[in-house]
């Protein structure tokens, strides 16, 4: 099989996508989801840098009243506010942090604006970055201060940052969890019923639980289809980080001139006295190759190098199109998880630079018809 166009996606550790040059600071650990949670995916994105995390009162000033909101002034920073919680004859005796702002650093004696009085100062004793998070593509919960401890998002799903500062705005992490996800059973197969949950993470395979006493033979990680050695009966599947939401796949290349070869091992079972040879089928496999155009520093080699250097997932997700009449990526195409076995970068003087890739398919590729 062969085609003209394709797309290549990478699933980085923790579903992370960050700065292209350094991969940012990938310091997240996703905790286990609650056992009573439904199948869901969570996104966390850095939405604030160097917020005020803890503050103390410096000088109490004069003329203030309870509930005055004061903005903390520091060069290069903005938006940080505190609320006056107690006063004595107009002198502030207590404050609480209201908003963290952005761009602050630890310092003492910072001036404030606002309120009914004058000359109060604030000390910043700790700073931290903030995140926003959402579930299943819903509304965002914003400006959540990163604490460095396990922080619960929803239904027991936790996220822990190893560092409270040092991140880059828009760094993001995604995890997809399968929780007793129902399947549709046909014959000796069970397919995840919800189409949005069918891309499975081969780096963290989920567990299939049939009601009948059957053995799992194979899993198609691109379609969420499990094959057993008999009728499985009612079957569910679950696994933390077992589902790959589309949002977790970062497109890293457009492929051209791809080819895909599927082979089946055959064992010779011929015997004396036969007129025709007989063979027994064994295991199937698939390999292929493609080209990718060189684009500045965003080379395929760069993406491969960074991916492998993370000591994380080693498999890439591929869409290989061989018929797309509307040219909108809804045409006939193959889906496959693959690992790369060869790479070369070359060009004649004055010609377009191309990168050539060879890959080995992991598990079964699947065919998706033109929609």
Secondary structure, DSSP 8 states (H G I E B T S, - for coil): -EEEEEEEEE--GGG-B--TTT-----EEE----TT--SEEEEEEEEEEEEEEEEEE----BS--TT-EEEE--TT-EEEEEEEEEEETTEEEEEEEEEEEES---EEEEEEE-SSSB--EEEEEEEEEEEEEEETT---EEEEE--SS-EEEETTEEEEES-SS---TT-EEEEEEEEEEEEEEETTEEEESSGGG--B-TTS--EEEESSS--EEEEETTTTEEEESS---SEEEEEEEEE--GGG-EEEEEEEEEEEEEEEEEEE---TT-SS--EEEEEEEEEEEEEEE--TT--HHHHHHHHHHTTS---EEEEEEEE-TTSSS-SEEEEEEEEEEEEEEE--TTS--EEEEEEEEEEEEEEE---
